[in-house]
């Protein structure tokens, strides 16, 4: 059976700003996208693939360093014996002044633009269909095919968002029924930044490869490319992780911690040292903590910053307060609590809610904390 070996990637977003990170880490992350792209090319060479699909959003926006453009072309020139197909997406539509139109692309690279059309590769018995964004929004589907030669292997590359029946979106709405009736052996999709799994509708297999490296904490976990074989009526494809770093999002309960050092120890011991010094973490602290701890995120960040490559801490803890104990204190705070507790005992149900709110606000003021008033 004739098989074609492919590599499918998408959504690289070169020179993305990495707004959630510090300036130093953001600059490093932009450079690492180049390293990841080189790893993709290395993999294509090592596995001797015949066709490379890059399914859109190669560029993040309308600002790219000249050195990045030079690097991209130099890497693509390393695989001149392979067929490369690109489908521009919503972040990098093909138009007169886009990077697609001003770069001198190698001859073995084909960029689809506008409505669906096909490119035939006779030596492989392959037909590749594709379309591309020509503006930021494509509100009508680009997946429109008139006829397909089913004696050949048919593949498609497309950037878009799969939509449910009759639903619409701004990013090339792709209907499942159109995939099912497309007569494609494989459709390489871009736009969704998470690997979808290898899916199938009718006789057509399709997948989102996801992005090859996360760009924020909404893109956590392993990232990579799709590699394998496509043949008439089927595929043998797998997901290959290729990211240099991972974004990790966790909630951590610190109820049993009494000091900053206790919290630091917990944060260190929960993750492998190699991972901590390589990956990027967003950790939300949860639980009920003792009032004496008076948690200050800036202080805690200073204590753990050298234990992580990058860490972002959020405080979602609640403070356990022993009001009876505080009421025995002869301070202004203690006498305030004593008075409010007496009022609570005398109040009816409706009044208790108001008094409790006043008690919480008063405690925040007397503790020199930020006052938070719930409008409800």
N, C-alpha and C positions, 0 to 999 in steps of 0.2 A: 504493500500500500504506500502510495506517495505521501510523504509528510514534509511539512515545512516548519523549521525551527524558528521561533520568534522570541523577542523580548519586548514587553509592553510596560511602559512607564508613563507618568503624567504628573502635572501640577508641581513642577519644580520650583517655580516662582523665584527665579534668580533675582538677587539684590532686594529681597523683601526687607522692610524696615525693622522687623522684630521689636515692636513697640513695648512689649511686656518686659523686656530685658534691660539690663544696664547697658550703657554705651559700649563698654569694653566687650561684654559678652555678645551683644548684638553684632558688632563688627566681626567678631570671631565666627559667629553663626553664619553670616553672609559668605565668609570665605569657605566655611565647611560645606556649603551647598555645592561649591565647585569641586571639592574633594569627593563628595557623594556622586556627582555626575561622572567624574573620572572612574569611580568604582563601577558605575553602570556600564561604561564603555569597556572597562577591563573585563567585566562579566560577559559582555557580548562577544569579545574576542576569545576568552577562555572556553566558552560553551559553543563557539562556532555557529552562532545564530545566523540566519539568512536575512531576516527582516526585523527592523527595529521600529516600533510604534511609539511616538511621543504625543500623547493625546491632550495637548493643549495646556495653556497657562505656563508656558516655558518662562515667560517674563511676568513679573508681578504687577507692573504698572508702566508708566511712560518714562521712568527714569532708570537707566541701566548704565553701569560703568563701562567705558570703552574696553577696559581690560577684561571684563566679563565676556563681552562679545568676541574678543580675540580668542579667549580660552575655549568658548563653546565651539567655534569653528575648528580650532586646533584639535579638539577631541573628536569631532565628527570626521575629520580627515584621517584619523587613525583607523577608521573602519570603512575605507573606500570600496571594499569588496562586498559591502552589505547594502541592502535597500533600506532607506530611512524615510519614514512618512510622519508628517506633523500635521495636526489639526488645531489651528488657533482657537483659543477659548475666549471667555468673557473678559479676562484680565489682559489679554494680549491680542485683540482682534486684528485682522489683516486689513489695513487701509493704507492710503497713500504715503503717510509719514511714519508708519509703524516700523519697528525694528525688522520685521520680516521683509519689508520692502526696500530697506536701505542697506541690508547686509548682502555681501556676495556669498551666497550659499554654495557649497560644493554640488557638483552635478548629480551625485547619488542621493541627494536630499530632495524630497518633493513635499511642498507645502500646499495642502488643500485650502482653497479659499472660496467663500460663497456657497452656492448651492451644490448638492450632491453630484459628483461625477466619478468616473473610474479611471484607473491606470492599470494597464495589463503588463504582466511580466511573463512573457512567453516561455522563457527558459525554465521557469518554475511551475508553469501551468497554473498561475495565480492571477486573480483579478482583485485589486484593492480599491474599495470605494471609500470616499471621504467627502467631508464638507468642513467649512470653517467659519467661525464668527467673522463678520466684517464690521460689526459695531458692538458696543458693550452689551446690548440686550438683543437676543434673538427669541422673540415670543412665539414664533411659529416653528414647528418641527422641521429640522433639516434632514430627517431620515425619510427620504422619498426616493424610491427606486422604481423604474419602469419595467425593466426586464433583467434577468440574471441567467448567465450561461452555467447551468448546473453540472456540466461536465467538467468544470474547472473548480479549483479550490477558491472560495470567495471569502474575503475578509473585509472588514470595515474599521475605520478609525473615526471617532467622533467625540466631541466635547459637549456634554449636555447633562440634563437632569431628568432622570426617569420619573414620569408622572403617572398617577393613577388614572383610571378611566375618566375622561372628560375634564380633568383638572388642568390648570394652566400654570406656567411659571415663566420667568424672564430669561431663562438660560437654556434655550433649545429643548422644549418639553418633549421627551421621548416616551412614547406609549409602548407598553409591553406587547400589545397586539402587533405593532409595527415591527418589533424585533422578531416576533414569532413568524410573521409572514415575509421576512426579509430574504430568506434563502441564503443567509450568510452562515458560513461555517464557524466564524468567530468575529465578534465585535469588540474592539478595544476602546474602552470608554475612559474619559477624563471628566473631572469636575468635583466628584466626591473624594475627599481626602483620606478615606479609610478603605482598605481592601474589602471587597464585597463578597469574596468567595467566587468560585467559578460557577456561574449560573447557566440555566438553559431554558429557553422557551421554544416549543416546537422542535425543530432541528437545528436551531441557532444557539450556540454558546456565546456568552458575553460576560464581561467583568469590568469592574473598576479596580485598577491597580492600587489606587490611593497615592498619596505623595511619597517620595522616597526618603524624606526627612521631615519631621514635624516642624511647624513654625510657631507654635504657641500651645498653651495648655489645653486648648480645645482639640488638639491633635496628638493626644497621648498614645503611648504604646509603640510597638514595633512598626516600622514603615519600610516599604520596599518596592519590588517590581514583580511582574509575572513573567515566568520563563517556561518554555516547553514547546510542544509540537502541536500543530494543527493539521488535520487531515480531512478528507471528504466525509462530512457527517459527524465529526467528533473532534475532541481535543484531549491532550495529555499535558495539562498545565499545572504549575504550582507557584505559590507565593514564596519569594526569596527576600528575607529581610536584608536591607542594605544601609540602613541609617547608621550614622556615627554616634549619635546621642538619642536618647529617648526623653520625652516629657512625661513626668510621673505626677499624678494627682492623687492625694490621699487625705482622709480624715483620720486624726489621731486623738484618742481619748487620753487626757492627762489628769483625770480625776484623782489618781493616786499620787500625784507629784506635789511635793511641798516646797520645793525651791527651784530656782532657775537651773541649777546643776542637775536636779532630777529630770527636768524636761530635756535638757541637753543630752543626758545619757540615754533617754528613751529615743530621741531622734537619731542618735548615732547607732544604737543597737538594732533598730528596726530595719535598717538597710545595709546591704553589703558595702564595705568601704570602696571597692572598685566601682560599684554603681554610683555611690554618692559623689565620687570625684569625677564622674564622667557625665552623668545625666542631669536634667533640670527638674527641680521639684517644686510643686506648689502644695503646701501642707496647711490644712485647716485644723486648728486646735479646737477640740470639743471637750465636753464634760463639765462637771461641777467642781470648781476649785475653791480652796480656802481663801477667806477674805484677806488674810495676811500676805498672800502672794502678790496681790496688786500687779497683775501681769502687764508688762510693758513690752510690746513687740519689738521696738527698736533696741531695747536692752538685750532681749533674747537673740535677735539677729546678730548682734556683735559677738555673742558667745558661740554661735554655731557657724558663722560665715566661712571659717576656714575648714570646716568639716564637709563642705559641699562645694561642687563646681558652681552651682547656682541654686539658691533656695528662696522661695517667697513664702512668708508665713502670714496666715490670717487667723484672727482670734474670734472664735464663735463659742467661747466658754461662758458659763454663768457662775456667779459668785455665790457660794453658800454663806449665808449670814445668820448668826445666832442672835436674834433680836433681844431675847431675854438677857443674854450676857451683856450686850451693849447697853441695855437699859439700866444696868447696875453701875455704869460708869458715870462719874460726876461731871464729865465734860459736857459741852453744849450739845454734842452729838448724842451722848447718852441720855441726857435729859429730854431731848427732842423725841427720841425713840420711846422713852418711857411715857411721855404724854400721848403720843400717837397710839401706843398699845392700849392705853386706858380708853381712848376714844373708840378704838375698834371694838372693845368689849361692850360698850354702851350703844354702838350703832346698829341699825337694822341692815338687812342685806343690801339694799340700794346704796346706803351711805358707806358701807364697808369697801365697795369698789373704789369710790372716790378717795377715801382715806388711805387705802393701800397705794393708790397712785401718788398721792401727796407724800406718803412715807418714802416711796422709792426716789422721788425727785429730791426730797429733802436730804436723803442719805447721799445721793450723788453730789449735791451742792456742798454738804459738810465734809465730804471726802475729797473735794476739789477735783471731781471727775467730770467728764462731759455729760451734760444733761440731755437725756433722750426722752422725748415726750411722744407717746403713741397717740396718734389722732383718733384712733378708734376707742 
